[in-house]
Amino acid sequence: MYRLTQNQISSELAGETVILNHAAGMYYGLNEVGTFVWDLLKQSPMSFDDLKEHVMANFEVDEQTCTNDLQQLLNDLAHEKLVETI
């Protein structure tokens, strides 16, 4: 399960999300798909499979590409301490 950390604030701007990590003082940006995933995690923690299912239902992407890209996104967000596993 993945959830957002408490060390951040985010805002949507022109269909993309801008995130500020309080602890690091760094800004990050997410594209349309990243924003979609971020919005899902703002609602409640979700498993990788549930996130993947939602992305595949809302975007034209094959399963392998979705799996790879979603894993990379979640790894990047976790590395920057914006999401965590529970």
C-alpha positions as a Markdown table, in Angstrom:
| # | Residue | x | y | z |
|---|---|---|---|---|
| 1 | Met | 0.0 | 0.0 | 0.0 |
| 2 | Tyr | 1.2 | 3.5 | -0.8 |
| 3 | Arg | 0.2 | 6.8 | 0.8 |
| 4 | Leu | 1.3 | 10.4 | 0.7 |
| 5 | Thr | 3.7 | 11.5 | 3.4 |
| 6 | Gln | 3.0 | 14.4 | 5.8 |
| 7 | Asn | 6.2 | 16.3 | 4.6 |
| 8 | Gln | 4.5 | 17.8 | 1.6 |
| 9 | Ile | 1.9 | 20.2 | 0.2 |
| 10 | Ser | 0.6 | 20.1 | -3.3 |
| 11 | Ser | -1.4 | 22.2 | -5.7 |
| 12 | Glu | -2.8 | 21.6 | -9.1 |
| 13 | Leu | -1.9 | 24.1 | -11.8 |
| 14 | Ala | -3.0 | 23.8 | -15.5 |
| 15 | Gly | -3.7 | 20.1 | -15.2 |
| 16 | Glu | -0.4 | 19.3 | -13.5 |
| 17 | Thr | 0.6 | 19.0 | -9.8 |
| 18 | Val | 3.3 | 21.0 | -8.1 |
| 19 | Ile | 4.5 | 19.5 | -4.8 |
| 20 | Leu | 6.7 | 21.1 | -2.1 |
| 21 | Asn | 8.6 | 18.8 | 0.2 |
| 22 | His | 8.8 | 20.8 | 3.5 |
| 23 | Ala | 11.8 | 18.9 | 4.8 |
| 24 | Ala | 14.0 | 19.2 | 1.7 |
| 25 | Gly | 12.7 | 22.6 | 0.6 |
| 26 | Met | 12.3 | 21.2 | -2.9 |
| 27 | Tyr | 9.6 | 21.6 | -5.5 |
| 28 | Tyr | 8.5 | 18.7 | -7.8 |
| 29 | Gly | 6.1 | 18.6 | -10.8 |
| 30 | Leu | 3.9 | 15.8 | -12.0 |
| 31 | Asn | 2.4 | 15.4 | -15.5 |
| 32 | Glu | -1.2 | 14.4 | -16.2 |
| 33 | Val | -0.8 | 10.7 | -15.3 |
| 34 | Gly | 1.3 | 11.5 | -12.3 |
| 35 | Thr | -1.4 | 14.0 | -11.2 |
| 36 | Phe | -4.0 | 11.3 | -11.6 |
| 37 | Val | -2.1 | 8.9 | -9.3 |
| 38 | Trp | -1.4 | 11.7 | -6.8 |
| 39 | Asp | -5.1 | 12.5 | -6.6 |
| 40 | Leu | -5.9 | 8.9 | -6.0 |
| 41 | Leu | -3.4 | 8.8 | -3.1 |
| 42 | Lys | -4.8 | 12.0 | -1.7 |
| 43 | Gln | -8.1 | 10.2 | -1.3 |
| 44 | Ser | -6.8 | 7.1 | 0.5 |
| 45 | Pro | -3.8 | 4.7 | 0.6 |
| 46 | Met | -3.9 | 2.3 | -2.4 |
| 47 | Ser | -2.1 | -0.8 | -3.5 |
| 48 | Phe | 0.1 | -0.9 | -6.6 |
| 49 | Asp | -2.5 | -3.1 | -8.3 |
| 50 | Asp | -5.4 | -0.8 | -7.5 |
| 51 | Leu | -3.4 | 2.2 | -8.8 |
| 52 | Lys | -2.5 | 0.3 | -12.0 |
| 53 | Glu | -6.1 | -0.7 | -12.5 |
| 54 | His | -7.3 | 2.9 | -12.2 |
| 55 | Val | -4.6 | 4.2 | -14.6 |
| 56 | Met | -5.3 | 1.6 | -17.2 |
| 57 | Ala | -9.0 | 2.3 | -17.0 |
| 58 | Asn | -8.5 | 6.0 | -17.5 |
| 59 | Phe | -5.5 | 6.2 | -20.0 |
| 60 | Glu | -4.7 | 4.4 | -23.2 |
| 61 | Val | -1.7 | 2.4 | -22.1 |
| 62 | Asp | -0.7 | -1.3 | -22.3 |
| 63 | Glu | -0.2 | -3.3 | -19.1 |
| 64 | Gln | 3.6 | -3.6 | -19.3 |
| 65 | Thr | 4.1 | 0.1 | -20.0 |
| 66 | Cys | 1.7 | 1.0 | -17.2 |
| 67 | Thr | 3.5 | -1.3 | -14.8 |
| 68 | Asn | 6.9 | 0.0 | -15.6 |
| 69 | Asp | 5.9 | 3.7 | -15.6 |
| 70 | Leu | 3.9 | 3.4 | -12.4 |
| 71 | Gln | 6.6 | 1.6 | -10.6 |
| 72 | Gln | 9.1 | 4.3 | -11.7 |
| 73 | Leu | 6.8 | 7.1 | -10.6 |
| 74 | Leu | 6.2 | 5.5 | -7.1 |
| 75 | Asn | 9.9 | 4.8 | -6.7 |
| 76 | Asp | 10.8 | 8.4 | -7.6 |
| 77 | Leu | 8.1 | 9.8 | -5.2 |
| 78 | Ala | 9.3 | 7.4 | -2.4 |
| 79 | His | 12.9 | 8.4 | -3.0 |
| 80 | Glu | 12.0 | 12.1 | -2.6 |
| 81 | Lys | 9.9 | 11.1 | 0.6 |
| 82 | Leu | 6.6 | 12.3 | -1.0 |
| 83 | Val | 5.0 | 8.8 | -0.7 |
| 84 | Glu | 5.6 | 5.9 | 1.6 |
| 85 | Thr | 4.7 | 2.3 | 1.8 |
| 86 | Ile | 2.5 | 1.0 | 4.6 |
